[in-house]
Amino acid sequence: MMGGHHAISGTAAWMALTGSVEVLDRHVGLGLWSLDGAQVLSGALVATGAALLPDIDHPGATVSRSAGRLSKLLTRSVGAVAGHRGATHTLLAVLAVTALAVLVSGLDHRARVPVLGEIPTGPVVLVGVMCALGTRALKVVEGVLLPWLVGLASALLIAVIAPEVSIWLPAAVAVGTLTHLVGDLLTTDGIPFPTWPLVVRPPRSLASALWQRSGDIALPLLGNAGSAREWLVCTALTAYASVAIVVTLTGTPGLLTG
């Protein structure tokens, strides 16, 4: 699945799981974790960026292009060790980055920022990185520096409107990265076996597009990455996410309404 499609899939998945507003008398989300509107919207930004993290193993991915030579070196190094759609595309990787988000969310270090006062340093950095990645993938702004400025501004705003991050921040990271795996599972190349690093390979006679000889699994409903089916599905996800975000935004006191 293409980078922008991963990003919007992360947004849509988060809104579907956590949104609680109604459109035409129907709920647009499951309302998990009982988050308020500001936390739902903040989590949507984080899930959008987190949905790009597994592609840290690909030198041509959004992550690789996000910070110039440094990010390219990082993705090439990870790719050389793990291979594309290898270790970073596993349930173990999702657990690892979620655990990291839990750790960051609990850090006590705070920094004093003019006007805003004290802010939690760790969560602001994590949120800023996720927002920058999502902004770049969705082409909200162009260039290398501008997405990071938007990410930082978004992180500082979120530190004010949704300062309690212990639940929604790790959850958004988990939803985003897991959504990436689901998206790649639906393409021809698939993802590593769910129990990786313990990989179960099928007998040669049973190998198929669903359970490949390498042990990778796929449910290739979307075909190859970038297919017309992928574009169609992600267009629908974009429409859904847009409606859910706008309704949540307009219905959240203190953001657009008093």
N, C-alpha and C positions, 0 to 999 in steps of 0.2 A: 504494500500500500504506500502511496506517495505521502511525503511529509505533511503537506497541508491537510490531506485527508485524515492522517493520524491525529493531527491537532484538533480538527473539528469533531472527530469521533470522540476524543476525550472530553470535549465540551459537552456534547450531546449526552454522553453516558453519565456525566456528573449531574447534569440537570435532570435527567430521567430518574436518577437514584435519589436526589436530594430536594428537588423542587417540590413545592407544596401549594403553589397557586393554581387557580382555575382559569381555564379558557373555554368559553361556551359551556359552562357548567360541568366541565370535565377537568380532573386534576392532570397537570402536565408532568407530574413526578410522583415518586413514592414517598417523599418526605422522610427519608431515613435520617437518623441521628438528631432529629428535631432541631435543625439549624435555623437561625433567623435569616432574613433576606440578605443582609450584608455578608454573612458567612457563606451562604450559597453562592453569591456572586463572586466572592473572593476565591472560593474553592474552584469555581469554573475557570478562572484565570490560571490557577495552578495546575489543574487537571489538563488544560490545553497544552501547557508546556511539558508537563510530565509525560504526556503521550508521545513525546519525541525521544525520551531518554534511551530506550532500548537501541536506537540507531546510533548510539555513541560508538558502535563498532564499524560504521560505514563512512569512509572518507568523503563521500559525495552527499551526505545527509545534511539537514539543516543544522544539527549540532556542530558538524565539522566546519560550517561556514559562519558560525556565530561569533567567533572571537579571533579571526585572522589565523596567523601561523600557529598560535598556541593551541586552538581547538583542532586544527588540522593534524598537528602532531599527536594530540591526544587520541583522536579517532583512528589514526593510522596505527598507533601503538596498540590500542585495544583490539582493532581488527586483526592485526598481525598475530595476536595471542589467541583471541577467541574465534576469529572468522566471522563473516556476516551471518546474521540470524543464528548465532551460536549461543554462548553462555549468557549474553545480555538479553536474549529473547526467551528466558525461562522463568518458571514460577519462583525458582530460587532467587533470581535477580529481582523480581518484584518484591519478595520478602526483604531482600537486602536494602533496597532503596527506601522501602517503607520504614524499616527499622532506623535507617539514617534520618528520615524525616521525623520520627518520634524523638530521636536523640536531639536533633536540632531544635525541635519545638520545646524541649524541656530545658534548654540552656538558660542560665540566669544572667548572662552578660547583657548589659544594656548600655546604649550610647545616647548622649544628649544631643538633640537636633534642634536648631533654632526654630521657634514657633511651635513645633510639635512636642517639645520636651523630651523625655526619655522614651526610647523605643527598644524593643528586644532585637539585638543585633542578628542572632542566628536566623530566626524566622524571616526577618527583612531580607537578608541575603538570599535565602532559599527561594522566597516568593519572588524576589527581583529576577533571579536567574530563570525561574519557570515562566514568568511573564515575558521576559525578553525573548526566550525561545519561541513561545507561542505567537508573539507579535511578529517575529521574523517569518515563521512558517506560514502564517495567514496573510503575509504581505501587507500588514496594516501600515507599516512604514518600511522604507528601504535603507540600505547602507549597513555598515558595521556598527557604528556608534549609536545611532538613533534608537534602535530597538532596546539597547541597554539603558538609555536615558528614560525611555518609556517604562521599561521594567522597574527601574529604581523609583520613578514617580509613583507607579502603581503600588509598589511594595510599601512605600511610606504612607500612601493613602489607606491601604489595607491595615497597616499598623494602627491607624486611628479608628477606622470603622469596624474592624473585626479583630481586636487585640487578643482575644482568647483563642489560641491556635491549637490547643492540645488535641482536639478531635478532628476538626475539619482539615487541617493542613496535612497530617499523615494520611488521612482518608483520601484526600484529593490526589496525592502522589500515587497512592495505591491504585485508585480508579484509573488514572491516566496511563500508568505503565501497563496495567492489566488490559486496558482497552487496546493498546498497541499490539499486544500479543494476539488478542482476538481478531484484530484487523488483518494481521499477517497470516493467521490460521485460515482465513477465508480466501487466501490467494493460493496460486499454484505451488509456490515454493514451500509453504507451510512453515512450521516452527519445530524446535527440538521436542523430543518426547517429554511428556509432562513430568516424569520422575528424574529428569536430567539432574546430576551427571550419571545416574543409572539409566542407561538407554537400552530399551528393548527393541531389537531388530526383528522384523518378520522373516520367516523362512522365504527363500527366493521365490517359491511357488505362490506365496501369499502376498508378496509385495505389490503395491498398487499406488495410485495417486493419493489415496487416503492415508496409507501407512507405507511410507517409502522405504526402500532397501537400507537407507542410511539410519533409519529409525525415526526420522522426522514424520510428523503427522500434518495433514491438511484437510480442510473441508472447502475445496476451491470453488465456492459459489460465485466469487467475484472474478475468477479467471486470473490472468496475469496482472501484476501491479500496474495501475494506470489504465485499466480497461474501461470500456464504456459503462459496464455494469457498476464498477467502482465509482465512477463519476456520478452516475444516477443515484446510487445509494447515498453518497456524501452530499449531493445537492439536497436530498430530502432531510438528511441530518442537519445540514446548515439551516434550513427553513425551520425545523423543529427547535434547534438551539436558539435561534434568533428570537422566535416568538416567546420561548420560555424565559429568556434573559430579559426581554423588554417588559414582559408582564411582571416578573419578579422585581425589576428595577423600579417600575412605576408604582408598585404596591408596597415598597419598602419605606417606612417612615424615616425621614432624615436624609434620604438620598435625593429623591426628586420631589417628594411631597412632604409637607410638614407634619 
